[in-house]
């Protein structure tokens, strides 16, 4: 397959990109969701990308350096949790439902996890060692967490940039309620939802104990995620309003609410 065909206009390309899809007022993500069985890259382009990835990996340009200790002493966030404990695990489970892994695929995954040095089992320096209670509780210490978030916030010279939907919402809030709402998506404000979890809201109103979360359809495709988040905020005394990016841009596909309906929901929140 040297060419792929655009399902919208019927033209052939080596790869269907955002540059072309902009003519149809859509993105690659939207195109794939509409035509999941239609390829977006030709075999030639796919092989070239694969070869480049293998080449850069062999040169040591990507990945961690040998002997790194980035994950030393860390415990996976999902260890011991189930679908009933965390909605992220439930979301992943729903995505993986129906997928069948062959024995060859399982073997390849196992080899990939072992890595070049095979640091699994007894070969792993952390094998058999448990985290101390001090190490476990350090992540939930307020003083340590403040130092961590301050370092995270100032790690970039330009700071964390707002997304386009966040800019749209921020402009609206500054125009209609300049004294109440503040942008906090730069990790400047965290709310403890329960003992072992904090959340960094996109916008916060301290006086009314209200937050606004601007969700992107790509990263938050499941509607139950918003419902669960609202419940978590409610349990600790905060009101939460979730606004999706596609409702802030009515000229895009998958737009369900009128733009004025969205802003009305914010005005009377």
C-alpha positions as YAML, in Angstrom:
chain: A
units: angstrom
residues:
- id: 1
  name: UNK
  ca: [0.00, 0.00, 0.00]
- id: 2
  name: UNK
  ca: [1.87, 3.05, -1.30]
- id: 3
  name: UNK
  ca: [-1.01, 5.49, -0.80]
- id: 4
  name: UNK
  ca: [-3.92, 6.00, 1.58]
- id: 5
  name: UNK
  ca: [-7.24, 7.51, 0.59]
- id: 6
  name: UNK
  ca: [-8.94, 10.31, 2.49]
- id: 7
  name: UNK
  ca: [-12.47, 9.16, 3.32]
- id: 8
  name: UNK
  ca: [-13.75, 12.76, 3.24]
- id: 9
  name: UNK
  ca: [-12.59, 13.98, -0.19]
- id: 10
  name: UNK
  ca: [-11.37, 10.74, -1.81]
- id: 11
  name: UNK
  ca: [-7.85, 12.02, -2.60]
- id: 12
  name: UNK
  ca: [-4.77, 9.81, -2.19]
- id: 13
  name: UNK
  ca: [-1.81, 10.70, 0.04]
- id: 14
  name: UNK
  ca: [1.27, 9.06, 1.52]
- id: 15
  name: UNK
  ca: [-0.06, 10.13, 4.93]
- id: 16
  name: UNK
  ca: [-3.19, 11.92, 6.07]
- id: 17
  name: UNK
  ca: [-2.08, 14.77, 8.32]
- id: 18
  name: UNK
  ca: [-3.59, 17.69, 10.22]
- id: 19
  name: UNK
  ca: [-2.43, 20.00, 7.41]
- id: 20
  name: UNK
  ca: [-4.77, 18.28, 4.95]
- id: 21
  name: UNK
  ca: [-7.62, 17.68, 7.40]
- id: 22
  name: UNK
  ca: [-7.66, 21.37, 8.29]
- id: 23
  name: UNK
  ca: [-9.40, 21.87, 4.94]
- id: 24
  name: UNK
  ca: [-12.20, 19.66, 6.24]
- id: 25
  name: UNK
  ca: [-12.25, 21.50, 9.58]
- id: 26
  name: UNK
  ca: [-11.14, 18.47, 11.58]
- id: 27
  name: UNK
  ca: [-8.06, 16.96, 13.23]
- id: 28
  name: UNK
  ca: [-6.40, 13.57, 12.88]
- id: 29
  name: UNK
  ca: [-7.94, 12.48, 16.18]
- id: 30
  name: UNK
  ca: [-11.43, 13.39, 14.94]
- id: 31
  name: UNK
  ca: [-10.76, 11.69, 11.59]
- id: 32
  name: UNK
  ca: [-9.63, 8.44, 13.23]
- id: 33
  name: UNK
  ca: [-12.67, 8.41, 15.52]
- id: 34
  name: UNK
  ca: [-14.97, 8.83, 12.50]
- id: 35
  name: UNK
  ca: [-13.15, 6.29, 10.31]
- id: 36
  name: UNK
  ca: [-11.47, 3.85, 12.72]
- id: 37
  name: UNK
  ca: [-10.88, 1.19, 10.03]
- id: 38
  name: UNK
  ca: [-9.26, 3.57, 7.55]
- id: 39
  name: UNK
  ca: [-5.41, 3.79, 7.65]
- id: 40
  name: UNK
  ca: [-3.83, 7.24, 7.86]
- id: 41
  name: UNK
  ca: [-0.28, 6.34, 6.78]
- id: 42
  name: UNK
  ca: [1.00, 4.24, 3.88]
- id: 43
  name: UNK
  ca: [3.27, 1.22, 4.33]
- id: 44
  name: UNK
  ca: [6.20, 3.26, 3.01]
- id: 45
  name: UNK
  ca: [5.75, 6.03, 5.59]
- id: 46
  name: UNK
  ca: [5.10, 3.52, 8.37]
- id: 47
  name: UNK
  ca: [8.34, 1.67, 7.60]
- id: 48
  name: UNK
  ca: [10.31, 4.93, 7.45]
- id: 49
  name: UNK
  ca: [8.99, 6.01, 10.86]
- id: 50
  name: UNK
  ca: [9.74, 2.58, 12.31]
- id: 51
  name: UNK
  ca: [13.30, 2.58, 10.91]
- id: 52
  name: UNK
  ca: [13.95, 6.06, 12.29]
- id: 53
  name: UNK
  ca: [12.70, 5.03, 15.74]
- id: 54
  name: UNK
  ca: [14.93, 1.93, 15.75]
- id: 55
  name: UNK
  ca: [17.91, 3.99, 14.57]
- id: 56
  name: UNK
  ca: [17.54, 6.72, 17.22]
- id: 57
  name: UNK
  ca: [17.01, 4.12, 19.94]
- id: 58
  name: UNK
  ca: [20.14, 2.24, 18.88]
- id: 59
  name: UNK
  ca: [22.11, 5.49, 19.01]
- id: 60
  name: UNK
  ca: [20.97, 6.03, 22.58]
- id: 61
  name: UNK
  ca: [19.14, 9.26, 21.77]
- id: 62
  name: UNK
  ca: [15.88, 8.14, 23.39]
- id: 63
  name: UNK
  ca: [15.04, 6.41, 26.64]
- id: 64
  name: UNK
  ca: [16.82, 6.40, 30.00]
- id: 65
  name: UNK
  ca: [20.56, 6.01, 30.31]
- id: 66
  name: UNK
  ca: [22.01, 2.74, 31.49]
- id: 67
  name: UNK
  ca: [22.12, 2.51, 35.28]
- id: 68
  name: UNK
  ca: [19.53, 5.26, 35.87]
- id: 69
  name: UNK
  ca: [17.70, 5.37, 39.19]
- id: 70
  name: UNK
  ca: [14.64, 7.36, 38.08]
- id: 71
  name: UNK
  ca: [12.17, 4.75, 39.31]
- id: 72
  name: UNK
  ca: [14.23, 3.45, 42.22]
- id: 73
  name: UNK
  ca: [12.12, 3.02, 45.33]
- id: 74
  name: UNK
  ca: [8.88, 4.04, 43.63]
- id: 75
  name: UNK
  ca: [5.63, 2.12, 43.84]
- id: 76
  name: UNK
  ca: [3.20, 2.02, 40.88]
- id: 77
  name: UNK
  ca: [0.21, 4.31, 41.45]
- id: 78
  name: UNK
  ca: [-2.18, 1.46, 40.62]
- id: 79
  name: UNK
  ca: [-0.60, -1.16, 42.88]
- id: 80
  name: UNK
  ca: [-3.28, -2.90, 44.92]
- id: 81
  name: UNK
  ca: [-6.11, -0.90, 43.30]
- id: 82
  name: UNK
  ca: [-8.99, -2.35, 41.30]
- id: 83
  name: UNK
  ca: [-11.65, -1.02, 38.93]
- id: 84
  name: UNK
  ca: [-13.81, -0.26, 41.96]
- id: 85
  name: UNK
  ca: [-11.09, 1.85, 43.61]
- id: 86
  name: UNK
  ca: [-9.99, 4.12, 40.75]
- id: 87
  name: UNK
  ca: [-11.93, 5.25, 37.67]
- id: 88
  name: UNK
  ca: [-8.67, 5.38, 35.64]
- id: 89
  name: UNK
  ca: [-8.29, 1.62, 35.98]
- id: 90
  name: UNK
  ca: [-11.93, 1.16, 35.01]
- id: 91
  name: UNK
  ca: [-11.44, 3.39, 31.94]
- id: 92
  name: UNK
  ca: [-8.37, 1.40, 30.84]
- id: 93
  name: UNK
  ca: [-10.25, -1.86, 31.39]
- id: 94
  name: UNK
  ca: [-13.07, -0.70, 29.13]
- id: 95
  name: UNK
  ca: [-10.61, 0.28, 26.42]
- id: 96
  name: UNK
  ca: [-8.87, -3.10, 26.56]
- id: 97
  name: UNK
  ca: [-12.09, -5.10, 26.69]
- id: 98
  name: UNK
  ca: [-12.33, -7.56, 23.81]
- id: 99
  name: UNK
  ca: [-8.64, -7.37, 22.87]
- id: 100
  name: UNK
  ca: [-6.96, -10.75, 22.47]
- id: 101
  name: UNK
  ca: [-3.21, -11.18, 22.92]
- id: 102
  name: UNK
  ca: [-1.46, -14.05, 21.15]
- id: 103
  name: UNK
  ca: [1.26, -16.07, 22.91]
- id: 104
  name: UNK
  ca: [3.84, -14.40, 20.65]
- id: 105
  name: UNK
  ca: [2.55, -10.94, 21.62]
- id: 106
  name: UNK
  ca: [2.66, -11.81, 25.33]
- id: 107
  name: UNK
  ca: [6.21, -13.11, 24.92]
- id: 108
  name: UNK
  ca: [7.31, -9.90, 23.17]
- id: 109
  name: UNK
  ca: [5.75, -7.79, 25.93]
- id: 110
  name: UNK
  ca: [7.55, -9.83, 28.56]
- id: 111
  name: UNK
  ca: [10.91, -9.42, 26.80]
- id: 112
  name: UNK
  ca: [10.34, -5.67, 26.41]
- id: 113
  name: UNK
  ca: [9.61, -5.31, 30.12]
- id: 114
  name: UNK
  ca: [12.76, -7.26, 30.99]
- id: 115
  name: UNK
  ca: [14.89, -4.83, 28.98]
- id: 116
  name: UNK
  ca: [18.38, -5.37, 27.61]
- id: 117
  name: UNK
  ca: [19.89, -6.19, 31.01]
- id: 118
  name: UNK
  ca: [17.01, -8.37, 32.16]
- id: 119
  name: UNK
  ca: [16.66, -6.47, 35.44]
- id: 120
  name: UNK
  ca: [13.65, -8.41, 36.68]
- id: 121
  name: UNK
  ca: [13.28, -10.70, 39.66]
- id: 122
  name: UNK
  ca: [16.44, -11.28, 41.70]
- id: 123
  name: UNK
  ca: [18.54, -9.27, 39.20]
- id: 124
  name: UNK
  ca: [16.69, -6.10, 40.14]
- id: 125
  name: UNK
  ca: [18.48, -4.22, 42.97]
- id: 126
  name: UNK
  ca: [15.06, -3.42, 44.50]
- id: 127
  name: UNK
  ca: [13.95, -7.06, 44.42]
- id: 128
  name: UNK
  ca: [12.52, -8.19, 47.75]
- id: 129
  name: UNK
  ca: [12.86, -4.72, 49.28]
- id: 130
  name: UNK
  ca: [9.77, -2.96, 50.55]
- id: 131
  name: UNK
  ca: [9.26, 0.76, 50.90]
- id: 132
  name: UNK
  ca: [9.51, 1.98, 54.46]
- id: 133
  name: UNK
  ca: [6.52, 3.69, 56.05]
- id: 134
  name: UNK
  ca: [8.50, 6.93, 55.96]
- id: 135
  name: UNK
  ca: [8.98, 6.60, 52.20]
- id: 136
  name: UNK
  ca: [5.30, 5.81, 51.69]
- id: 137
  name: UNK
  ca: [4.04, 8.71, 53.78]
- id: 138
  name: UNK
  ca: [6.47, 11.23, 52.28]
- id: 139
  name: UNK
  ca: [4.27, 11.60, 49.18]
- id: 140
  name: UNK
  ca: [1.35, 12.72, 51.35]
- id: 141
  name: UNK
  ca: [3.31, 15.20, 53.46]
- id: 142
  name: UNK
  ca: [2.11, 18.76, 52.80]
- id: 143
  name: UNK
  ca: [5.54, 20.36, 53.19]
- id: 144
  name: UNK
  ca: [7.17, 17.92, 50.77]
- id: 145
  name: UNK
  ca: [4.29, 18.25, 48.31]
- id: 146
  name: UNK
  ca: [4.54, 22.07, 48.32]
- id: 147
  name: UNK
  ca: [8.26, 21.85, 47.53]
- id: 148
  name: UNK
  ca: [7.53, 19.35, 44.77]
- id: 149
  name: UNK
  ca: [4.81, 21.45, 43.11]
- id: 150
  name: UNK
  ca: [6.87, 24.65, 43.37]
- id: 151
  name: UNK
  ca: [9.76, 22.90, 41.65]
- id: 152
  name: UNK
  ca: [7.39, 21.54, 39.03]
- id: 153
  name: UNK
  ca: [5.85, 24.96, 38.42]
- id: 154
  name: UNK
  ca: [9.21, 26.72, 38.04]
- id: 155
  name: UNK
  ca: [10.93, 23.95, 36.09]
- id: 156
  name: UNK
  ca: [10.09, 25.71, 32.83]
- id: 157
  name: UNK
  ca: [11.29, 29.23, 32.15]
- id: 158
  name: UNK
  ca: [8.07, 30.14, 30.39]
- id: 159
  name: UNK
  ca: [5.85, 28.28, 32.84]
- id: 160
  name: UNK
  ca: [2.96, 26.01, 31.97]
- id: 161
  name: UNK
  ca: [1.03, 27.35, 29.01]
- id: 162
  name: UNK
  ca: [-2.76, 27.31, 28.85]
- id: 163
  name: UNK
  ca: [-4.51, 25.25, 26.20]
- id: 164
  name: UNK
  ca: [-6.80, 26.98, 23.70]
- id: 165
  name: UNK
  ca: [-9.98, 25.89, 25.56]
- id: 166
  name: UNK
  ca: [-8.49, 27.18, 28.83]
- id: 167
  name: UNK
  ca: [-7.66, 30.52, 27.18]
- id: 168
  name: UNK
  ca: [-11.24, 30.78, 25.92]
- id: 169
  name: UNK
  ca: [-12.63, 30.04, 29.37]
- id: 170
  name: UNK
  ca: [-10.15, 32.37, 31.08]
- id: 171
  name: UNK
  ca: [-11.12, 35.27, 28.79]
- id: 172
  name: UNK
  ca: [-14.79, 34.71, 29.60]
- id: 173
  name: UNK
  ca: [-14.18, 34.56, 33.36]
- id: 174
  name: UNK
  ca: [-12.02, 37.70, 33.36]
- id: 175
  name: UNK
  ca: [-14.75, 39.57, 31.50]
- id: 176
  name: UNK
  ca: [-17.72, 38.46, 33.62]
- id: 177
  name: UNK
  ca: [-16.22, 37.69, 37.04]
- id: 178
  name: UNK
  ca: [-12.70, 39.17, 37.24]
- id: 179
  name: UNK
  ca: [-12.51, 39.22, 41.03]
- id: 180
  name: UNK
  ca: [-13.74, 35.73, 41.78]
- id: 181
  name: UNK
  ca: [-12.05, 33.24, 39.46]
- id: 182
  name: UNK
  ca: [-8.36, 32.51, 39.13]
- id: 183
  name: UNK
  ca: [-6.46, 30.25, 36.77]
- id: 184
  name: UNK
  ca: [-4.81, 27.46, 38.77]
- id: 185
  name: UNK
  ca: [-3.95, 24.95, 36.05]
- id: 186
  name: UNK
  ca: [-0.28, 25.90, 36.39]
- id: 187
  name: UNK
  ca: [-0.04, 23.72, 39.54]
- id: 188
  name: UNK
  ca: [-0.42, 26.79, 41.77]
- id: 189
  name: UNK
  ca: [-3.35, 25.31, 43.73]
- id: 190
  name: UNK
  ca: [-4.09, 21.73, 44.74]
- id: 191
  name: UNK
  ca: [-7.14, 20.32, 46.50]
- id: 192
  name: UNK
  ca: [-6.91, 17.17, 48.59]
- id: 193
  name: UNK
  ca: [-9.74, 14.89, 47.44]
- id: 194
  name: UNK
  ca: [-8.85, 12.16, 49.91]
- id: 195
  name: UNK
  ca: [-5.87, 11.05, 51.97]
- id: 196
  name: UNK
  ca: [-3.84, 9.78, 49.02]
- id: 197
  name: UNK
  ca: [-4.96, 11.98, 46.16]
- id: 198
  name: UNK
  ca: [-4.80, 15.66, 45.29]
- id: 199
  name: UNK
  ca: [-6.25, 17.40, 42.25]
- id: 200
  name: UNK
  ca: [-5.05, 20.50, 40.46]
- id: 201
  name: UNK
  ca: [-8.17, 22.28, 39.09]
- id: 202
  name: UNK
  ca: [-8.01, 24.46, 35.98]
- id: 203
  name: UNK
  ca: [-9.91, 27.38, 37.55]
- id: 204
  name: UNK
  ca: [-10.75, 28.04, 41.17]
- id: 205
  name: UNK
  ca: [-13.00, 30.39, 43.15]
- id: 206
  name: UNK
  ca: [-11.79, 30.27, 46.74]
- id: 207
  name: UNK
  ca: [-14.62, 32.40, 48.14]
- id: 208
  name: UNK
  ca: [-17.41, 30.22, 46.78]
- id: 209
  name: UNK
  ca: [-15.42, 26.96, 46.99]
- id: 210
  name: UNK
  ca: [-16.04, 26.23, 43.32]
- id: 211
  name: UNK
  ca: [-13.77, 24.84, 40.59]
- id: 212
  name: UNK
  ca: [-14.04, 24.54, 36.82]
- id: 213
  name: UNK
  ca: [-12.33, 21.71, 34.95]
- id: 214
  name: UNK
  ca: [-11.82, 22.09, 31.18]
- id: 215
  name: UNK
  ca: [-11.67, 18.59, 29.68]
- id: 216
  name: UNK
  ca: [-10.34, 17.67, 26.26]
- id: 217
  name: UNK
  ca: [-12.18, 14.93, 24.40]
- id: 218
  name: UNK
  ca: [-8.92, 13.19, 23.48]
- id: 219
  name: UNK
  ca: [-7.65, 12.78, 27.06]
- id: 220
  name: UNK
  ca: [-11.07, 12.44, 28.72]
- id: 221
  name: UNK
  ca: [-13.24, 10.43, 26.29]
- id: 222
  name: UNK
  ca: [-15.34, 8.67, 28.93]
- id: 223
  name: UNK
  ca: [-18.24, 10.74, 30.40]
- id: 224
  name: UNK
  ca: [-18.21, 8.81, 33.69]
- id: 225
  name: UNK
  ca: [-14.80, 10.35, 34.47]
- id: 226
  name: UNK
  ca: [-16.40, 13.78, 34.83]
- id: 227
  name: UNK
  ca: [-19.20, 12.36, 36.98]
- id: 228
  name: UNK
  ca: [-16.72, 10.65, 39.32]
- id: 229
  name: UNK
  ca: [-14.63, 13.80, 39.59]
- id: 230
  name: UNK
  ca: [-17.65, 15.93, 40.54]
- id: 231
  name: UNK
  ca: [-18.51, 13.39, 43.25]
- id: 232
  name: UNK
  ca: [-14.94, 13.49, 44.64]
- id: 233
  name: UNK
  ca: [-14.97, 17.28, 44.84]
- id: 234
  name: UNK
  ca: [-18.42, 17.23, 46.46]
- id: 235
  name: UNK
  ca: [-17.24, 14.91, 49.24]
- id: 236
  name: UNK
  ca: [-14.66, 17.47, 50.37]
- id: 237
  name: UNK
  ca: [-17.03, 20.44, 50.16]
- id: 238
  name: UNK
  ca: [-16.25, 21.80, 46.67]
- id: 239
  name: UNK
  ca: [-18.57, 22.33, 43.72]
- id: 240
  name: UNK
  ca: [-17.17, 21.29, 40.34]
- id: 241
  name: UNK
  ca: [-18.29, 22.21, 36.83]
- id: 242
  name: UNK
  ca: [-16.81, 20.24, 33.92]
- id: 243
  name: UNK
  ca: [-16.70, 21.92, 30.50]
- id: 244
  name: UNK
  ca: [-15.54, 20.07, 27.38]
- id: 245
  name: UNK
  ca: [-13.33, 21.65, 24.74]
- id: 246
  name: UNK
  ca: [-15.67, 20.85, 21.85]
- id: 247
  name: UNK
  ca: [-18.44, 22.93, 23.43]
- id: 248
  name: UNK
  ca: [-16.17, 25.97, 23.57]
- id: 249
  name: UNK
  ca: [-15.56, 25.81, 19.81]
- id: 250
  name: UNK
  ca: [-18.96, 25.43, 18.09]
- id: 251
  name: UNK
  ca: [-17.41, 25.37, 14.61]
- id: 252
  name: UNK
  ca: [-15.85, 21.97, 15.35]
- id: 253
  name: UNK
  ca: [-17.36, 18.52, 15.07]
- id: 254
  name: UNK
  ca: [-18.78, 16.73, 18.15]
- id: 255
  name: UNK
  ca: [-20.15, 19.96, 19.52]
- id: 256
  name: UNK
  ca: [-23.23, 19.22, 21.62]
- id: 257
  name: UNK
  ca: [-24.08, 22.47, 23.43]
- id: 258
  name: UNK
  ca: [-24.58, 25.99, 22.15]
- id: 259
  name: UNK
  ca: [-21.67, 28.22, 23.19]
- id: 260
  name: UNK
  ca: [-24.07, 30.49, 25.10]
- id: 261
  name: UNK
  ca: [-25.42, 27.48, 26.99]
- id: 262
  name: UNK
  ca: [-21.88, 26.71, 28.12]
- id: 263
  name: UNK
  ca: [-21.26, 30.26, 29.33]
- id: 264
  name: UNK
  ca: [-24.70, 30.39, 30.98]
- id: 265
  name: UNK
  ca: [-23.82, 27.28, 32.97]
- id: 266
  name: UNK
  ca: [-20.70, 29.14, 34.17]
- id: 267
  name: UNK
  ca: [-22.55, 32.40, 34.92]
- id: 268
  name: UNK
  ca: [-25.11, 30.68, 37.15]
- id: 269
  name: UNK
  ca: [-22.74, 28.11, 38.60]
...
